[in-house]
Amino acid sequence: MVPVDMSVLWVPHSHAFALRHEGKKWFARRSDVPGEAEFLVGVEVNQPRKNFSGLGFSVSDYYGPAYDPAGYTHLIDHWAYLLDITGFCESKNRFNLINTYDRAFFTFGFYQLAAHTPRDNLILFFRAALQEHEFAQLFPDLALRGGKVFRVESDGTETDLEQEVYDPQSKEDQIRRFMTYLNPHRGKLDEQEILQAARLIWWANNSPKCMELQVKTANAILQKKMSDRYAHWYDLDGQSDIVCTIIADIHHQGRGSRTSVKQALAAPNKIDALLKVGEGKEPQRVATLRSRVDKWKSAGILGQKRYRAGLNEFG
């Protein structure tokens, strides 16, 4: 652990935060706002065998605003419930949830948008959020240049945080500069990682705009993947919204291959077969998924509509 100066952590022209910890729990408060309440930033996670080190939350520590699909159907229609299923599995739908200890370096929000993927996930949220004044105050060293996220140093030097590099270990392209901007050292917990998490959590706790942008970003990602990938991979036109929901969750978590999904779709009971994809390694995730699907099916919300591929909507 890099020592943290417990004084106010100032960045020019931005909101200011002070940090403190009790054991493994880290807390922050807006030090430029007198009397503003302290909030939990996360709990230290150290699992050397997995090379995991950083901040996270156990379910018992979850708090703060949660995504309610009924509040967004006016904005994104039936997709709100598909987002709810995966969001609940990822974070119990908590808008403020962070994770800084695994291979993504940093994930944030109810849909757990990850920092490592180029042109996808968390970088898309940052692109949208940087157009909001308060977010720009939280991250005053960031700016949009040609629609991409750059870091701007005090001397005016600009660095493209979206530059893609190939990672031979994961065999994928990553945006390492963005990852390390949020979390400089995956193998240890340090000041910048805690402060970046505090900024995002504070905004999620206090800003309806943050919640709306999370929903819009997650919805855009889901709709694009459904129309550009899943609909073609699996010929989803006419399939139940439950089938589409489960497939989206399988690929969001990455617990199954295209082959395993195709095999499940060919089974006599495709929904049960899809729910078994990856169940051996992720029994709790699949149990949560099954329970959430049953909740909305029993409510008469899921299981009534089918995917219309030509329109990329449910009807």
DOPALO-905939 format. One record per residue (C-alpha): residue number from 0; residue in three letters; x, y, z. Coordinates in nm, 2 decimals. Example, Ala and Ser with C-alpha at 12.3 -4.5 7.8 and 13.67 -1.06 7.14 Angstrom:
<rs>
num,residu,u,v,w
0,ALA,1.23,-0.45,0.78 .
1,SER,1.37,-0.11,0.71 .
</rs>
This chain:
<rs>
num,residu,u,v,w
0,MET,0.00,0.00,0.00 .
1,VAL,0.14,0.34,-0.10 .
2,PRO,0.12,0.58,0.20 .
3,VAL,-0.17,0.83,0.16 .
4,ASP,-0.15,1.19,0.27 .
5,MET,-0.46,1.22,0.49 .
6,SER,-0.48,1.59,0.42 .
7,VAL,-0.71,1.73,0.16 .
8,LEU,-0.63,1.59,-0.19 .
9,TRP,-0.66,1.90,-0.41 .
10,VAL,-0.67,1.91,-0.79 .
11,PRO,-0.70,2.26,-0.94 .
12,HIS,-1.05,2.38,-1.02 .
13,SER,-1.21,2.06,-0.91 .
14,HIS,-1.41,1.93,-0.62 .
15,ALA,-1.17,1.83,-0.33 .
16,PHE,-1.18,1.51,-0.13 .
17,ALA,-1.03,1.39,0.19 .
18,LEU,-0.97,1.02,0.26 .
19,ARG,-0.94,0.81,0.57 .
20,HIS,-0.96,0.44,0.65 .
21,GLU,-1.06,0.22,0.93 .
22,GLY,-0.89,-0.11,0.89 .
23,LYS,-0.96,-0.22,0.53 .
24,LYS,-1.25,0.02,0.48 .
25,TRP,-1.18,0.35,0.30 .
26,PHE,-1.40,0.65,0.33 .
27,ALA,-1.41,0.99,0.16 .
28,ARG,-1.58,1.33,0.20 .
29,ARG,-1.61,1.65,0.00 .
30,SER,-1.37,1.87,0.19 .
31,ASP,-1.46,2.18,0.00 .
32,VAL,-1.82,2.16,0.11 .
33,PRO,-1.86,2.22,0.49 .
34,GLY,-2.05,1.95,0.67 .
35,GLU,-2.09,1.72,0.38 .
36,ALA,-2.13,1.36,0.49 .
37,GLU,-1.86,1.10,0.46 .
38,PHE,-1.92,0.80,0.23 .
39,LEU,-1.77,0.45,0.18 .
40,VAL,-1.53,0.42,-0.11 .
41,GLY,-1.46,0.05,-0.08 .
42,VAL,-1.29,-0.23,0.11 .
43,GLU,-0.94,-0.35,0.04 .
44,VAL,-0.92,-0.68,-0.14 .
45,ASN,-0.59,-0.88,-0.15 .
46,GLN,-0.58,-1.22,-0.31 .
47,PRO,-0.21,-1.27,-0.41 .
48,ARG,-0.27,-1.61,-0.57 .
49,LYS,-0.50,-1.44,-0.82 .
50,ASN,-0.29,-1.12,-0.84 .
51,PHE,-0.60,-0.93,-0.71 .
52,SER,-0.54,-0.62,-0.51 .
53,GLY,-0.75,-0.31,-0.49 .
54,LEU,-1.09,-0.19,-0.37 .
55,GLY,-1.42,-0.37,-0.39 .
56,PHE,-1.75,-0.42,-0.20 .
57,SER,-1.90,-0.72,-0.04 .
58,VAL,-2.28,-0.74,-0.06 .
59,SER,-2.31,-0.66,0.30 .
60,ASP,-2.15,-0.32,0.23 .
61,TYR,-2.37,-0.22,-0.06 .
62,TYR,-2.54,0.11,-0.02 .
63,GLY,-2.67,0.40,-0.23 .
64,PRO,-2.91,0.45,-0.52 .
65,ALA,-3.02,0.15,-0.71 .
66,TYR,-3.14,0.11,-1.07 .
67,ASP,-3.52,0.06,-1.10 .
68,PRO,-3.62,-0.04,-1.45 .
69,ALA,-3.97,0.10,-1.42 .
70,GLY,-3.81,0.44,-1.39 .
71,TYR,-3.65,0.41,-1.73 .
72,THR,-3.90,0.25,-1.95 .
73,HIS,-4.01,0.59,-2.08 .
74,LEU,-3.65,0.64,-2.20 .
75,ILE,-3.55,0.29,-2.33 .
76,ASP,-3.87,0.09,-2.33 .
77,HIS,-3.85,-0.29,-2.27 .
78,TRP,-3.47,-0.28,-2.28 .
79,ALA,-3.49,-0.15,-1.92 .
80,TYR,-3.57,-0.50,-1.80 .
81,LEU,-3.29,-0.67,-1.99 .
82,LEU,-3.05,-0.42,-1.83 .
83,ASP,-3.21,-0.49,-1.49 .
84,ILE,-3.14,-0.87,-1.52 .
85,THR,-2.76,-0.83,-1.58 .
86,GLY,-2.73,-0.52,-1.36 .
87,PHE,-2.88,-0.71,-1.06 .
88,CYS,-2.65,-1.01,-1.12 .
89,GLU,-2.35,-0.77,-1.15 .
90,SER,-2.41,-0.52,-0.87 .
91,LYS,-2.76,-0.57,-0.72 .
92,ASN,-2.82,-0.27,-0.95 .
93,ARG,-2.61,-0.03,-0.73 .
94,PHE,-2.52,0.28,-0.93 .
95,ASN,-2.21,0.35,-0.72 .
96,LEU,-2.04,0.01,-0.72 .
97,ILE,-1.67,0.00,-0.80 .
98,ASN,-1.41,-0.28,-0.84 .
99,THR,-1.04,-0.20,-0.88 .
100,TYR,-0.88,-0.54,-0.81 .
101,ASP,-0.92,-0.76,-1.12 .
102,ARG,-0.78,-0.77,-1.47 .
103,ALA,-1.00,-0.48,-1.59 .
104,PHE,-0.82,-0.25,-1.34 .
105,PHE,-1.14,-0.06,-1.28 .
106,THR,-1.51,-0.12,-1.32 .
107,PHE,-1.79,0.11,-1.22 .
108,GLY,-2.17,0.14,-1.19 .
109,PHE,-2.48,-0.08,-1.19 .
110,TYR,-2.38,-0.25,-1.52 .
111,GLN,-2.01,-0.28,-1.41 .
112,LEU,-1.86,-0.10,-1.71 .
113,ALA,-1.50,-0.21,-1.74 .
114,ALA,-1.20,0.02,-1.81 .
115,HIS,-0.99,-0.22,-2.03 .
116,THR,-1.20,-0.25,-2.34 .
117,PRO,-1.14,-0.01,-2.63 .
118,ARG,-1.44,0.18,-2.78 .
119,ASP,-1.67,0.00,-2.53 .
120,ASN,-1.78,0.00,-2.17 .
121,LEU,-1.64,0.26,-1.92 .
122,ILE,-1.46,0.47,-2.18 .
123,LEU,-1.80,0.53,-2.35 .
124,PHE,-1.94,0.65,-2.02 .
125,PHE,-1.65,0.89,-1.97 .
126,ARG,-1.70,1.03,-2.32 .
127,ALA,-2.06,1.11,-2.24 .
128,ALA,-1.99,1.23,-1.89 .
129,LEU,-1.72,1.48,-1.99 .
130,GLN,-1.99,1.68,-2.16 .
131,GLU,-2.14,1.74,-1.81 .
132,HIS,-2.00,2.04,-1.61 .
133,GLU,-1.99,1.86,-1.28 .
134,PHE,-1.81,1.56,-1.41 .
135,ALA,-1.56,1.79,-1.57 .
136,GLN,-1.51,1.95,-1.23 .
137,LEU,-1.44,1.60,-1.08 .
138,PHE,-1.19,1.52,-1.36 .
139,PRO,-1.04,1.86,-1.46 .
140,ASP,-0.74,1.70,-1.62 .
141,LEU,-0.95,1.52,-1.88 .
142,ALA,-1.09,1.66,-2.20 .
143,LEU,-1.25,1.54,-2.52 .
144,ARG,-1.05,1.57,-2.84 .
145,GLY,-1.22,1.46,-3.16 .
146,GLY,-1.47,1.26,-2.94 .
147,LYS,-1.19,1.07,-2.76 .
148,VAL,-1.07,1.11,-2.40 .
149,PHE,-0.74,1.28,-2.35 .
150,ARG,-0.55,1.37,-2.04 .
151,VAL,-0.43,1.73,-2.03 .
152,GLU,-0.13,1.81,-1.81 .
153,SER,-0.07,2.15,-1.64 .
154,ASP,0.18,2.24,-1.91 .
155,GLY,-0.08,2.18,-2.18 .
156,THR,0.06,1.84,-2.29 .
157,GLU,-0.21,1.61,-2.41 .
158,THR,-0.21,1.23,-2.39 .
159,ASP,-0.46,1.01,-2.58 .
160,LEU,-0.60,0.77,-2.31 .
161,GLU,-0.78,0.57,-2.58 .
162,GLN,-0.46,0.45,-2.75 .
163,GLU,-0.50,0.08,-2.81 .
164,VAL,-0.23,-0.17,-2.73 .
165,TYR,-0.22,-0.55,-2.76 .
166,ASP,-0.19,-0.74,-2.44 .
167,PRO,-0.03,-1.08,-2.51 .
168,GLN,-0.14,-1.22,-2.17 .
169,SER,-0.51,-1.17,-2.23 .
170,LYS,-0.47,-1.18,-2.61 .
171,GLU,-0.68,-0.87,-2.66 .
172,ASP,-0.65,-0.50,-2.74 .
173,GLN,-0.67,-0.28,-2.43 .
174,ILE,-0.66,0.09,-2.35 .
175,ARG,-0.38,0.07,-2.09 .
176,ARG,-0.34,0.45,-2.05 .
177,PHE,-0.70,0.48,-1.94 .
178,MET,-0.67,0.18,-1.72 .
179,THR,-0.37,0.31,-1.54 .
180,TYR,-0.51,0.66,-1.52 .
181,LEU,-0.78,0.51,-1.30 .
182,ASN,-0.57,0.25,-1.13 .
183,PRO,-0.19,0.30,-1.17 .
184,HIS,-0.08,-0.03,-1.01 .
185,ARG,-0.31,-0.33,-1.02 .
186,GLY,-0.08,-0.51,-0.77 .
187,LYS,-0.12,-0.25,-0.50 .
188,LEU,-0.36,0.00,-0.36 .
189,ASP,-0.26,0.36,-0.40 .
190,GLU,-0.38,0.72,-0.36 .
191,GLN,-0.49,0.78,-0.72 .
192,GLU,-0.69,0.47,-0.74 .
193,ILE,-0.88,0.55,-0.42 .
194,LEU,-0.94,0.91,-0.52 .
195,GLN,-1.07,0.82,-0.87 .
196,ALA,-1.31,0.58,-0.71 .
197,ALA,-1.42,0.84,-0.46 .
198,ARG,-1.49,1.09,-0.74 .
199,LEU,-1.71,0.85,-0.93 .
200,ILE,-1.89,0.71,-0.62 .
201,TRP,-1.97,1.07,-0.50 .
202,TRP,-2.12,1.16,-0.84 .
203,ALA,-2.32,0.84,-0.85 .
204,ASN,-2.45,0.90,-0.49 .
205,ASN,-2.55,1.26,-0.57 .
206,SER,-2.63,1.30,-0.93 .
207,PRO,-2.94,1.18,-1.12 .
208,LYS,-2.74,1.28,-1.44 .
209,CYS,-2.48,1.02,-1.35 .
210,MET,-2.75,0.75,-1.31 .
211,GLU,-2.91,0.85,-1.64 .
212,LEU,-2.58,0.84,-1.83 .
213,GLN,-2.50,0.50,-1.69 .
214,VAL,-2.84,0.37,-1.81 .
215,LYS,-2.80,0.53,-2.15 .
216,THR,-2.45,0.40,-2.19 .
217,ALA,-2.54,0.04,-2.08 .
218,ASN,-2.85,0.05,-2.31 .
219,ALA,-2.65,0.16,-2.61 .
220,ILE,-2.39,-0.12,-2.55 .
221,LEU,-2.66,-0.38,-2.51 .
222,GLN,-2.86,-0.27,-2.81 .
223,LYS,-2.56,-0.26,-3.03 .
224,LYS,-2.44,-0.60,-2.93 .
225,MET,-2.79,-0.75,-2.97 .
226,SER,-2.82,-0.61,-3.33 .
227,ASP,-2.46,-0.64,-3.45 .
228,ARG,-2.36,-0.97,-3.29 .
229,TYR,-2.62,-1.18,-3.10 .
230,ALA,-2.90,-1.15,-3.36 .
231,HIS,-2.67,-1.27,-3.63 .
232,TRP,-2.48,-1.53,-3.43 .
233,TYR,-2.80,-1.70,-3.31 .
234,ASP,-3.07,-1.59,-3.56 .
235,LEU,-3.27,-1.43,-3.27 .
236,ASP,-3.55,-1.29,-3.48 .
237,GLY,-3.88,-1.41,-3.31 .
238,GLN,-3.71,-1.54,-3.00 .
239,SER,-3.84,-1.47,-2.65 .
240,ASP,-3.71,-1.17,-2.46 .
241,ILE,-3.61,-1.42,-2.19 .
242,VAL,-3.38,-1.61,-2.44 .
243,CYS,-3.23,-1.27,-2.54 .
244,THR,-3.18,-1.17,-2.18 .
245,ILE,-3.00,-1.48,-2.09 .
246,ILE,-2.77,-1.47,-2.39 .
247,ALA,-2.68,-1.11,-2.32 .
248,ASP,-2.59,-1.20,-1.97 .
249,ILE,-2.38,-1.50,-2.07 .
250,HIS,-2.17,-1.28,-2.30 .
251,HIS,-2.16,-0.98,-2.06 .
252,GLN,-2.00,-1.20,-1.80 .
253,GLY,-1.81,-1.41,-2.05 .
254,ARG,-1.90,-1.74,-1.90 .
255,GLY,-1.99,-1.92,-2.22 .
256,SER,-1.88,-1.95,-2.58 .
257,ARG,-2.08,-1.91,-2.90 .
258,THR,-2.07,-2.29,-2.94 .
259,SER,-2.22,-2.35,-2.60 .
260,VAL,-2.50,-2.10,-2.66 .
261,LYS,-2.58,-2.25,-3.00 .
262,GLN,-2.60,-2.60,-2.84 .
263,ALA,-2.83,-2.47,-2.57 .
264,LEU,-3.06,-2.31,-2.83 .
265,ALA,-3.09,-2.64,-3.00 .
266,ALA,-3.21,-2.81,-2.69 .
267,PRO,-3.58,-2.90,-2.63 .
268,ASN,-3.60,-2.65,-2.35 .
269,LYS,-3.37,-2.37,-2.46 .
270,ILE,-3.43,-2.15,-2.16 .
271,ASP,-3.33,-2.42,-1.91 .
272,ALA,-3.03,-2.51,-2.14 .
273,LEU,-2.91,-2.15,-2.16 .
274,LEU,-2.93,-2.12,-1.78 .
275,LYS,-2.69,-2.41,-1.75 .
276,VAL,-2.43,-2.24,-1.97 .
277,GLY,-2.14,-2.17,-1.73 .
278,GLU,-2.33,-2.29,-1.43 .
279,GLY,-2.06,-2.52,-1.31 .
280,LYS,-1.81,-2.24,-1.27 .
281,GLU,-2.06,-1.96,-1.18 .
282,PRO,-2.34,-2.13,-0.98 .
283,GLN,-2.42,-1.82,-0.77 .
284,ARG,-2.44,-1.60,-1.08 .
285,VAL,-2.67,-1.84,-1.26 .
286,ALA,-2.89,-1.88,-0.95 .
287,THR,-2.92,-1.50,-0.92 .
288,LEU,-3.00,-1.48,-1.29 .
289,ARG,-3.26,-1.75,-1.27 .
290,SER,-3.43,-1.58,-0.97 .
291,ARG,-3.44,-1.24,-1.14 .
292,VAL,-3.58,-1.38,-1.46 .
293,ASP,-3.85,-1.56,-1.26 .
294,LYS,-3.93,-1.23,-1.08 .
295,TRP,-4.01,-1.04,-1.39 .
296,LYS,-4.17,-1.34,-1.56 .
297,SER,-4.41,-1.38,-1.26 .
298,ALA,-4.49,-1.01,-1.28 .
299,GLY,-4.60,-1.06,-1.64 .
300,ILE,-4.32,-0.84,-1.78 .
301,LEU,-4.08,-1.09,-1.93 .
302,GLY,-4.19,-1.38,-2.14 .
303,GLN,-4.46,-1.18,-2.33 .
304,LYS,-4.25,-1.02,-2.60 .
305,ARG,-4.03,-1.14,-2.88 .
306,TYR,-3.73,-0.99,-3.05 .
307,ARG,-3.78,-0.82,-3.38 .
308,ALA,-3.44,-0.82,-3.54 .
309,GLY,-3.52,-0.58,-3.83 .
310,LEU,-3.62,-0.31,-3.58 .
311,ASN,-3.40,-0.41,-3.29 .
312,GLU,-3.69,-0.40,-3.05 .
313,PHE,-3.93,-0.62,-2.86 .
314,GLY,-4.30,-0.65,-2.95 .
</rs>
